Amino acid sequence: MADTQTGQGYWIMKSEPSCYSIDDLKRDKKTMWDGVRNYQVRNMMRDQMQAGDLALFYHSSTKEVGVVGVMEIVGKAYPDPTQFDPKSDHPDPTSDPKSPRWLCVDVAFKQKFPQVVSLELLKESKPLQQLQILKRGNRLSVTPVTKNEFECILKMAV
């Protein structure tokens, strides 16, 4: 969600650490955030994400679920090449290369937290009660957050 004064956006982006973790991003320094196969998330990447936006890296489907660090969006969304690669983890044989269905963005490592800001801590924090990832039935891998929510989570990480 973009800050009204600066225009900077803030996000939470989920990944299973068995697929790609904060440590992988720290090692790689920059990566393509691929494999998004949800129209709502694709549209947010296309229409709202901008270079310079900040994202909280969230580990899901693991023993310690929660926010583990910060990354930066480093470019505009572009066609996700994995949709055309039958050997990838995310192929979509129905996507047309002339009119690609799925997009990705590049992200860069900013910071790894000294400890996980757990899902339980997020749920217990009054200022974070409106976080989309805390709502029942939320299955989106990328969700916007406000600047205040972002800063609140950063404070919880130290």
C-alpha positions as CSV (number, residue, x, y, z in Angstrom):
1,M,0.0,0.0,0.0
2,A,1.6,3.3,-1.1
3,D,2.4,6.0,1.5
4,T,0.3,9.0,0.5
5,Q,3.2,11.4,1.1
6,T,6.1,9.5,-0.5
7,G,4.3,7.2,-2.9
8,Q,6.4,4.3,-1.6
9,G,4.6,1.0,-1.3
10,Y,4.8,-1.6,1.4
11,W,4.1,-5.4,1.0
12,I,4.3,-8.8,2.6
13,M,5.5,-11.5,0.3
14,K,5.3,-15.1,1.3
15,S,7.6,-18.0,0.3
16,E,8.1,-21.4,1.7
17,P,11.7,-21.6,2.9
18,S,12.0,-25.1,1.3
19,C,11.5,-23.3,-2.1
20,Y,13.3,-20.0,-1.5
21,S,14.3,-18.5,1.9
22,I,15.6,-15.3,3.3
23,D,19.0,-17.0,3.5
24,D,18.8,-17.8,-0.3
25,L,18.0,-14.1,-1.0
26,K,20.8,-12.9,1.3
27,R,23.2,-15.2,-0.7
28,D,21.9,-14.2,-4.1
29,K,21.5,-10.5,-3.2
30,K,18.8,-10.2,-6.0
31,T,16.3,-12.6,-7.5
32,M,13.2,-12.9,-9.6
33,W,10.0,-13.4,-7.5
34,D,8.4,-15.9,-9.8
35,G,5.6,-18.4,-9.7
36,V,2.7,-16.1,-8.9
37,R,-0.4,-17.8,-10.3
38,N,-3.2,-15.7,-8.8
39,Y,-4.8,-12.9,-10.9
40,Q,-5.3,-10.5,-7.9
41,V,-1.6,-10.7,-7.0
42,R,-0.5,-10.5,-10.6
43,N,-2.6,-7.3,-10.9
44,M,-1.1,-5.8,-7.8
45,M,2.4,-6.5,-9.2
46,R,1.5,-5.0,-12.5
47,D,-0.5,-2.0,-11.3
48,Q,0.8,-1.1,-7.9
49,M,4.3,-2.4,-7.2
50,Q,7.1,0.1,-8.1
51,A,10.9,0.1,-7.9
52,G,11.8,1.2,-4.4
53,D,8.9,-0.3,-2.7
54,L,9.8,-2.4,0.4
55,A,8.5,-5.9,1.2
56,L,8.6,-8.0,4.3
57,F,9.8,-11.5,3.6
58,Y,7.4,-14.0,5.2
59,H,8.3,-17.7,5.6
60,S,5.2,-19.8,5.3
61,S,4.5,-23.6,5.6
62,T,7.4,-24.1,8.0
63,K,8.1,-24.8,11.6
64,E,8.7,-21.1,12.4
65,V,6.1,-19.2,10.3
66,G,6.5,-15.4,10.2
67,V,8.3,-12.4,8.9
68,V,12.1,-13.0,8.6
69,G,13.4,-9.9,6.8
70,V,13.1,-7.1,4.4
71,M,13.6,-6.8,0.6
72,E,13.2,-4.1,-2.0
73,I,11.3,-4.2,-5.3
74,V,14.0,-3.3,-7.9
75,G,11.9,-3.0,-11.0
76,K,8.5,-3.1,-12.7
77,A,6.7,-6.3,-13.2
78,Y,7.5,-8.3,-16.4
79,P,6.4,-11.6,-17.9
80,D,7.4,-14.6,-15.7
81,P,9.5,-16.9,-17.8
82,T,8.7,-19.9,-15.7
83,Q,5.2,-20.0,-17.1
84,F,6.7,-21.1,-20.5
85,D,9.2,-23.6,-19.1
86,P,7.7,-27.1,-18.7
87,K,10.6,-28.1,-16.5
88,S,9.9,-25.2,-14.0
89,D,8.0,-25.6,-10.8
90,H,5.4,-23.2,-12.1
91,P,4.6,-24.0,-15.8
92,D,1.4,-22.8,-17.4
93,P,1.0,-24.5,-20.8
94,T,-2.1,-22.4,-21.5
95,S,-0.2,-19.1,-21.3
96,D,0.5,-17.6,-24.7
97,P,4.1,-16.1,-25.1
98,K,2.6,-13.4,-27.3
99,S,0.3,-12.3,-24.5
100,P,1.8,-13.6,-21.2
101,R,-0.7,-14.3,-18.4
102,W,1.7,-14.2,-15.4
103,L,4.2,-11.6,-14.2
104,C,7.1,-11.5,-11.7
105,V,9.2,-8.7,-10.1
106,D,12.9,-8.6,-9.1
107,V,13.6,-8.2,-5.5
108,A,16.9,-7.4,-3.6
109,F,18.0,-8.3,-0.1
110,K,17.9,-5.6,2.5
111,Q,17.9,-7.2,5.9
112,K,17.5,-10.5,7.7
113,F,15.9,-10.2,11.2
114,P,17.8,-11.6,14.2
115,Q,14.6,-13.6,15.0
116,V,11.4,-14.5,13.3
117,V,8.5,-12.2,14.0
118,S,6.1,-15.1,14.4
119,L,2.5,-15.3,13.2
120,E,1.5,-15.5,16.9
121,L,3.2,-12.2,17.6
122,L,1.6,-10.6,14.6
123,K,-1.8,-11.8,15.8
124,E,-1.2,-10.5,19.3
125,S,-0.3,-7.0,18.1
126,K,-3.2,-4.5,18.3
127,P,-1.8,-2.2,15.5
128,L,-1.7,-5.2,13.1
129,Q,-5.2,-6.5,13.5
130,Q,-6.1,-5.4,9.9
131,L,-3.2,-7.2,8.2
132,Q,-4.7,-9.2,5.3
133,I,-2.5,-12.2,6.1
134,L,-4.2,-12.5,9.5
135,K,-7.7,-12.7,8.0
136,R,-9.4,-16.1,7.8
137,G,-9.2,-17.7,4.4
138,N,-6.4,-15.4,3.1
139,R,-4.4,-17.4,0.5
140,L,-2.6,-14.6,-1.3
141,S,1.1,-14.8,-1.4
142,V,1.6,-11.0,-1.8
143,T,-0.5,-8.5,0.2
144,P,-0.1,-4.8,0.7
145,V,0.6,-3.3,4.2
146,T,0.5,0.3,5.4
147,K,3.6,2.2,6.3
148,N,2.6,2.1,10.0
149,E,2.1,-1.7,9.9
150,F,5.5,-2.1,8.1
151,E,7.2,0.0,10.8
152,C,5.4,-1.8,13.6
153,I,6.8,-5.2,12.3
154,L,10.3,-3.7,12.0
155,K,10.2,-2.7,15.6
156,M,9.0,-6.2,16.6
157,A,12.1,-7.6,14.9
158,V,14.7,-6.1,17.2
